[in-house]
């Protein structure tokens, strides 16, 4: 089910007593590794919530030729995957505000935040303040290396 960032507090309240797993990413060059990743998230909790990066954030991180698919199209794809219970577009980056993922964690208070990005390790203490455990998984490199060969 697609939800808006503004609905997260209400969603969290409705999920009281259920173990929430949160993860996020770009999900622009979608491949089987993503599907396996989503499937594995159920190991960490009952309810899986995925935030996709906004188009603005993707351009900041990956360059002006990305994303290939708009945030709305990526959200529809993510929402259609049976392993995901809720999906949303992460809020756009704003000056003087925490990064979008931390804004979501602050409101959602998931039991587990799962990422393949080791850059979250320095934020582990801050993440834990919200009752959230950080899990860093090894990245799946299936089609990703082939995707890097393709020029857009």
SEKOL-493793 format. One record per residue (C-alpha): residue number from 1; x, y, z; residue in three letters. Coordinates in nm, 4 decimals, always signed. Each point is the difference from the previous one (the first is absolute). Layout:
SEKOL-493793
     i          x          y          z    aa
   NUM          X          Y          Z   ALA
...
END
This chain:
SEKOL-493793
     i          x          y          z    aa
     1    +0.0000    +0.0000    +0.0000   UNK
     2    +0.1348    +0.3405    -0.0946   UNK
     3    +0.0114    +0.2534    +0.2835   UNK
     4    +0.1170    +0.3590    +0.0207   UNK
     5    +0.2758    +0.1257    +0.2260   UNK
     6    -0.2614    +0.2105    +0.1794   UNK
     7    -0.1915    -0.3195    +0.0904   UNK
     8    +0.2896    -0.1788    +0.1735   UNK
     9    -0.0900    +0.0981    +0.3573   UNK
    10    -0.3544    -0.1293    -0.0460   UNK
    11    +0.1314    -0.3161    -0.1691   UNK
    12    +0.2401    -0.0622    +0.2892   UNK
    13    -0.2860    +0.0296    +0.2465   UNK
    14    -0.2104    -0.2482    -0.1981   UNK
    15    +0.2892    -0.2504    -0.0020   UNK
    16    +0.0523    +0.0052    +0.3775   UNK
    17    +0.1102    -0.3446    +0.1186   UNK
    18    +0.1265    -0.1096    -0.3426   UNK
    19    +0.3690    -0.0283    -0.0781   UNK
    20    +0.0831    +0.2588    -0.2698   UNK
    21    +0.2893    -0.0306    -0.2443   UNK
    22    +0.1008    +0.3089    -0.1947   UNK
    23    +0.2322    +0.0276    -0.2997   UNK
    24    +0.0491    +0.2447    -0.2815   UNK
    25    +0.1803    +0.0591    -0.3246   UNK
    26    -0.0139    +0.1280    -0.3533   UNK
    27    -0.1334    -0.3146    -0.1725   UNK
    28    +0.0479    +0.1549    -0.3431   UNK
    29    +0.1849    -0.2765    -0.1838   UNK
    30    -0.2228    -0.2679    +0.1442   UNK
    31    +0.1300    -0.3585    +0.0011   UNK
    32    -0.0505    -0.3377    +0.1663   UNK
    33    +0.2432    +0.0923    +0.2781   UNK
    34    -0.2489    +0.2604    +0.1175   UNK
    35    -0.2788    -0.2591    +0.0122   UNK
    36    +0.2165    -0.2386    +0.2033   UNK
    37    +0.0903    +0.2872    +0.2324   UNK
    38    -0.3683    +0.0798    +0.0600   UNK
    39    -0.0780    -0.3669    +0.0577   UNK
    40    +0.2772    -0.0228    +0.2610   UNK
    41    -0.1315    +0.3029    +0.1906   UNK
    42    -0.2824    -0.2141    +0.1411   UNK
    43    +0.2683    -0.1734    +0.2115   UNK
    44    +0.0194    +0.3158    +0.2094   UNK
    45    -0.3664    +0.0729    +0.0603   UNK
    46    -0.3648    -0.0345    -0.0868   UNK
    47    -0.0595    +0.3278    -0.1866   UNK
    48    +0.2382    +0.1179    -0.2743   UNK
    49    +0.0039    +0.3690    -0.0901   UNK
    50    +0.2101    +0.1251    -0.2925   UNK
    51    +0.0831    +0.3619    -0.0812   UNK
    52    +0.1263    +0.0856    -0.3445   UNK
    53    +0.2253    +0.2973    -0.0565   UNK
    54    -0.1586    +0.3049    -0.1580   UNK
    55    +0.1063    +0.0948    -0.3518   UNK
    56    +0.1856    +0.3003    +0.1445   UNK
    57    +0.1984    -0.2222    +0.2392   UNK
    58    +0.0833    -0.2475    -0.2783   UNK
    59    +0.1344    +0.2809    -0.2196   UNK
    60    +0.2122    +0.1287    +0.2904   UNK
    61    +0.1520    -0.3426    +0.0584   UNK
    62    +0.0163    -0.1488    -0.3508   UNK
    63    +0.0116    +0.2918    -0.2416   UNK
    64    -0.2341    +0.1921    -0.2274   UNK
    65    -0.0760    -0.2942    -0.2291   UNK
    66    -0.1646    -0.1900    +0.2848   UNK
    67    -0.2481    -0.1181    +0.0977   UNK
    68    -0.1013    -0.1931    -0.3070   UNK
    69    -0.3478    -0.0579    +0.1428   UNK
    70    -0.1790    +0.2796    +0.1830   UNK
    71    -0.0720    -0.0289    +0.3721   UNK
    72    -0.3687    -0.0640    -0.0752   UNK
    73    +0.0795    -0.2909    -0.2328   UNK
    74    +0.2566    -0.1466    +0.2415   UNK
    75    -0.2545    +0.0238    +0.2819   UNK
    76    -0.2600    -0.1927    -0.2019   UNK
    77    +0.2514    -0.2781    -0.0697   UNK
    78    +0.1053    -0.0229    +0.3663   UNK
    79    -0.3603    -0.0009    +0.1170   UNK
    80    -0.0806    -0.2952    -0.2291   UNK
    81    +0.2567    -0.2273    +0.1659   UNK
    82    -0.1683    -0.2430    +0.2357   UNK
    83    +0.2759    +0.0077    +0.2617   UNK
    84    -0.0622    +0.3704    +0.0654   UNK
    85    -0.2873    +0.1114    +0.2191   UNK
    86    +0.0354    +0.3793    -0.0319   UNK
    87    +0.1965    +0.2249    -0.2322   UNK
    88    +0.0582    +0.3722    -0.0223   UNK
    89    +0.2106    +0.2639    -0.1648   UNK
    90    +0.2542    +0.1291    +0.2498   UNK
    91    -0.0300    +0.3717    +0.0670   UNK
    92    +0.2153    +0.2200    -0.2154   UNK
    93    +0.3263    +0.1179    +0.1538   UNK
    94    -0.0283    +0.3356    +0.1739   UNK
    95    +0.2608    +0.2353    +0.1385   UNK
    96    +0.0370    -0.0097    +0.3791   UNK
    97    -0.2003    -0.3255    +0.0292   UNK
    98    +0.1278    -0.3523    +0.0565   UNK
    99    +0.0392    -0.2218    -0.3059   UNK
   100    -0.3326    -0.1449    -0.1187   UNK
   101    +0.0680    -0.3487    +0.1378   UNK
   102    +0.0648    +0.1344    +0.3499   UNK
   103    -0.3193    +0.2063    -0.0199   UNK
   104    -0.1930    -0.3200    -0.0755   UNK
   105    +0.1688    -0.1954    +0.2808   UNK
   106    -0.0752    +0.2815    +0.2454   UNK
   107    -0.3735    -0.0191    -0.0771   UNK
   108    -0.0388    -0.3720    -0.0715   UNK
   109    +0.2171    -0.1454    +0.2803   UNK
   110    +0.0466    -0.3279    -0.1885   UNK
   111    +0.1377    -0.2954    +0.1934   UNK
   112    +0.2628    -0.0564    -0.2690   UNK
   113    +0.1525    +0.2209    -0.2677   UNK
   114    +0.1654    -0.2094    -0.2715   UNK
   115    +0.2508    +0.1354    -0.2509   UNK
   116    +0.2859    -0.1163    -0.2182   UNK
   117    +0.1737    +0.3346    +0.0492   UNK
   118    +0.2781    -0.0056    +0.2598   UNK
   119    -0.0175    +0.3795    +0.0195   UNK
   120    -0.2805    -0.0476    +0.2542   UNK
   121    +0.2344    -0.1534    +0.2582   UNK
   122    +0.1085    +0.3387    +0.1458   UNK
   123    -0.3705    +0.0802    +0.0557   UNK
   124    -0.0676    -0.3209    +0.1923   UNK
   125    -0.0172    +0.1767    +0.3382   UNK
   126    -0.2457    +0.2593    -0.1330   UNK
   127    -0.2120    -0.2706    -0.1648   UNK
   128    -0.0073    -0.1991    +0.3228   UNK
   129    -0.1476    +0.3028    +0.1838   UNK
   130    -0.3243    -0.0719    -0.1841   UNK
   131    -0.0049    -0.3641    +0.1128   UNK
   132    +0.1267    -0.1098    -0.3393   UNK
   133    +0.2630    -0.2640    -0.0683   UNK
   134    +0.2296    +0.0579    -0.2994   UNK
   135    +0.0684    -0.3022    -0.2220   UNK
   136    +0.2569    +0.0369    -0.2779   UNK
   137    -0.0283    -0.2749    -0.2624   UNK
   138    +0.2494    -0.0925    -0.2681   UNK
   139    -0.0964    +0.1496    -0.3379   UNK
   140    -0.1267    -0.2360    -0.2659   UNK
   141    +0.2040    +0.0450    -0.3159   UNK
   142    -0.2024    -0.2020    -0.2522   UNK
   143    -0.0900    +0.2281    -0.2892   UNK
   144    +0.1433    +0.3130    +0.1538   UNK
   145    +0.3427    -0.0346    -0.1613   UNK
   146    -0.1609    -0.0475    -0.3410   UNK
   147    -0.2155    +0.3053    +0.0589   UNK
   148    +0.3121    +0.2098    +0.0561   UNK
   149    +0.1141    -0.0845    -0.3531   UNK
   150    -0.3150    +0.1487    -0.1511   UNK
   151    +0.0262    +0.3700    -0.0810   UNK
   152    -0.3076    +0.2209    +0.0275   UNK
END
